[in-house]
Amino acid sequence: MELDLILEPDLRPEEIRELGLLAEGYGFRALWAQNYARARDAFLSLVPLAMASERIRCGVVVVSPYEMHPLKIANAILTLNEYAGGRSCIVIGAGGEWNGVMGMGYGKRVTTAREALEIVRRAIGGERFDYQGEVFRAYGFNAAWHDAPPPQIYAGATGERLLRNAARLADGTMMSDVQLPMAPSHLAVLRDALAGAGRDPGDFRVNNFIAWHIKEDAEASFAEARRELIIRGWLERPWLEPFLEPDEVELVERNKGAFLKAFRERHGEIEGLPSETVHKLVEGLSCAGDLSSLDRQIDKLRRFGELGFTEIALRLHDDPADSIRLIGERVLPALR
């Protein structure tokens, strides 16, 4: 199993370049820039790294066809891929924050995601094509100018219907915060879908987005992890029930505003909930603690590989260079 890194979206392109080159030196597979509405353009932000690096993949996560027509997604990732010499990758999903910022509804999410994957897949093939779908149209598109090895196309898929789309149409999938107790059921769906599509599972990438907060200072680590808890599956029930008692699940459901407040105000105080309940979520939904917890976190990552994940994308937060050095020196060697 290989390791990827996902950065905070507030970094400047030159910072991404330096962090990416640091990661390349340690042997990370890919560095992903997050496509947030309140941030710099993720494709453009990766260009300096794409031009300066030699081995690391340059990825954008997650791009929604609600914000960009699939032809524009294809055009953007092919252009980044040309800068990267065939080392780009992209996660295409049907969620993200852009819809809220643009005041748009979601509509036919599964159909929209499927058609986007179909169009992008055809577009990167380099031949002229037309497309008539329920949601999207394409006429006479041609990317024959692109002559680098094709980018890797991932589906942002965790639920069953989206995983089945991914198995038919993508090079891989990136699940979101799927933890070890949850993983077997998701992987069973994916394997069944790959078999139904006649695809070799060995040729399909299986990634998983996991939050990383390990620091020398345990309390700084846990505070950062508490701050980010609301975006761990948006604390929906499937992300709560493996780790909490039923009454605790109900308590969290009634008090999600406290988690959102901590996230927006950038602190780790979850008001109105028992610290024991919050700590269970931190332990279950992220990698957190001081350096003494490294062996336990390495074992967790190793178990993801044993289940069938081909890579894990570790989401870094504060002090990303320190995290890259720690993971590169202590975690990557243990997983090889």
Secondary structure, DSSP 8 states (H G I E B T S, - for coil): -EEEEE--TT--HHHHHHHHHHHHHHT-SEEEEE--TTS--HHHHTHHHHHH-SSSEEEEEEE-TTTS-HHHHHHHHHHHHHHTTS-EEEEE-S-SSHHHHHT----SHHHHHHHHHHHHHHHTTTS-EEEE-SS-EEEEE--TT--S---EEEEE--SHHHHHHHHHH-SEEEEES--TTTHHHHHHHHHHHHHHTT--GGGSEEEEEEEE---SSHHHHHHHHHHTGGGSGGG-HHHHTTTS-HHHHHHHHHTHHHHHHHHHHT----TTS-HHHHHHHHHHHEE-S-GGGHHHHHHHHHHHHHHT-SEEEEE--SSHHHHHHHIIIIIHHHH-
